[in-house]
Amino acid sequence: MKISEFQDVIRRTYHERDRARGFEKDALWFVEEVGELAEAIRKGDRREMELEMADVLAWLSTLASLADIDLERVAVDRYGSGCPRCHSIPCRCPHA
């Protein structure tokens, strides 16, 4: 499944509910999911990391759909040629 296909599945599944809730509240749900992912990483719980990564991607897809942004297009535009700063694969930017 492509990113655009996944975004469409999430949109068809949740869009009415998400739109009614509002972009700002949905953004807070996204942040909460990122926090849950961070906790799973801290614990080293691989299964929880997998579940939370899926949730983070789903909520990011929701935000993109609500903002009428094609997540696949913008991701490919920004990262499709490698690092957006040095344009290399692998990245050759100096470590910060």
C-alpha positions in Angstrom: 0.0 0.0 0.0 1.3 3.4 -0.9 1.3 6.3 1.5 -1.5 8.0 -0.5 -3.6 4.8 -0.4 -3.1 4.6 3.4 -4.1 8.3 3.8 -7.2 7.6 1.8 -8.2 4.6 4.0 -7.7 6.7 7.1 -9.7 9.6 5.5 -12.6 7.3 4.5 -12.6 5.6 7.9 -12.3 8.7 10.2 -12.7 11.9 8.3 -16.2 12.9 9.4 -15.4 12.3 13.1 -12.0 14.1 12.8 -13.5 17.1 10.9 -16.2 17.5 13.5 -13.6 17.4 16.3 -11.5 20.0 14.6 -7.9 20.3 13.4 -6.5 21.7 16.7 -8.0 18.8 18.8 -6.8 16.3 16.2 -3.3 17.8 16.4 -3.4 17.3 20.2 -4.3 13.6 19.6 -1.3 13.3 17.3 1.0 14.8 19.9 -0.4 12.4 22.5 0.3 9.5 20.2 3.9 10.7 19.7 4.2 10.8 23.5 3.0 7.2 23.7 5.6 6.2 21.1 8.3 7.9 23.1 7.2 5.9 26.2 7.3 2.7 24.2 10.8 3.5 23.0 11.9 4.3 26.5 10.6 1.0 27.7 12.2 -0.9 24.8 8.8 -2.6 24.1 9.0 -3.4 20.4 5.4 -4.5 20.0 4.2 -1.2 21.6 6.6 0.7 19.4 5.0 -0.9 16.3 1.5 -0.1 17.5 2.3 3.5 18.4 4.2 4.1 15.1 1.1 2.9 13.2 -1.0 5.3 15.4 1.3 8.2 14.8 1.2 7.6 11.0 -2.6 7.4 11.1 -2.9 10.7 13.0 -0.4 12.4 10.7 -2.5 11.2 7.8 -5.6 12.6 9.4 -3.9 16.0 9.9 -2.7 16.0 6.3 -6.2 15.2 5.0 -7.9 17.8 7.1 -5.3 20.4 5.7 -5.9 19.0 2.2 -2.2 18.0 1.9 -1.1 14.9 -0.1 1.3 13.4 2.4 2.9 11.1 -0.2 3.6 14.0 -2.6 5.1 16.3 0.0 7.2 13.5 1.5 8.6 12.5 -1.9 9.1 16.2 -2.9 11.1 16.8 0.3 13.0 13.4 0.8 12.7 11.6 -2.5 16.2 12.5 -3.6 17.8 11.9 -0.2 18.7 14.5 2.4 16.9 17.8 1.7 19.9 19.8 2.8 22.9 18.1 1.1 20.8 16.1 -1.5 22.8 12.9 -0.8 22.0 9.3 0.0 23.4 8.7 2.6 23.3 12.1 4.1 26.7 13.8 4.1 25.8 16.8 6.3 28.2 17.5 9.1 26.9 16.2 12.4 25.4 18.9 14.6 
